[in-house]
Amino acid sequence: MCLALSGGSTGFHTANPATAAAATGSELTRLAALYHSSLDWDDPAGPSPWPREQQEAFRREADTALRTLRRELGDGWAVEDRR
C-alpha cells in the first residue's frame, strides 16, 4: 500500500497533520500493517496467503480510507493511488 501525496512531498504519509483527522492517520497505519500480512514473506512476488474474500474486504477498506484522506486534505493536495 503506497500513497503519494503531492503538494509538498512524496512517499507514504498518513496525513497532513494540519488538515487531516488523527483517526484517518490511525486507519492508514492500521491498513499498512494489515497489508503486510497479505504478503508471503518467503515468496513476496507469489500469491497472497489471504483468501479472495479477505483481499476484497481489504480493498474496500482501503478505498474508503483513500476517499476520506482526499476529502480531509482538500483540493490543495493530490493523493495518488499506486495499486
N, C-alpha and C positions, 0 to 999 in steps of 0.2 A: 504494500500500500504506500503510495507516494503522492504527495500533493505538492505542487509547485505553486508558490504564490509570487505574483509579480506586482510591483508597486513598491518594492523595497529589496526583496531578496528571493532566492530560490532554494529548494530543498524541502525537507519535511519540517513543517511547522504546525503546531497545533492551533494557533490562533494569534491574531494581533491583540495583545492584552488591552490595548486602549479601546477596542471596539467589540471584540467577541466575548461572549459569556464564558466564565470559567467552566461551566458544565459542558460546553462544547469541546473545550480543550481536554477535559477529562474523558469525554466519549471518544475522541480521536485517539487518545493514548490507549484506552481500553481496546479499541478496534485494532490498533497497530500490534498490541500484544497478542490479541486473538489471531491476527493474520499469521503471526509466526508459527502458531500451532497448525496452520494449514499446510505447512511445508514438511516434506520428508527430508530431514536434515542429513540423512545418509545418501540421498539422491535428490537434491533440491530441484533439479530440472525434470524429475519424474512426476508421476501423478500424485495428487494430494491424497493424504490419508483420510480426508473428510469425505463423508457420503455426499451425494449430489444435493440432498435437501439442506445440509449444513452450508454448503457452498452458496446456494441460492439465498438462504437466510442471511448470510454474511453480506452478500452483495446488496440486499435490500437495506440492511442496517447502514452500510457504507454510503449508499445513495442518499439515505435520509440525513446522515451526518454531513455529507457534502452540500446538500441543499441548505441546511441550517448554517453551515460555515459561510457559504456565499452570501446568504441573507444578512448575517450578522456583520460581516466585513464591509458589505456595501459595494457600490459601483466603483470605488477607487481602487479596488483590488481585483485581480484576475486569478481565479483558482483553477488550475489545470488538473484534470483527472487523467492520470497516466496509467490506466489499467491496460 
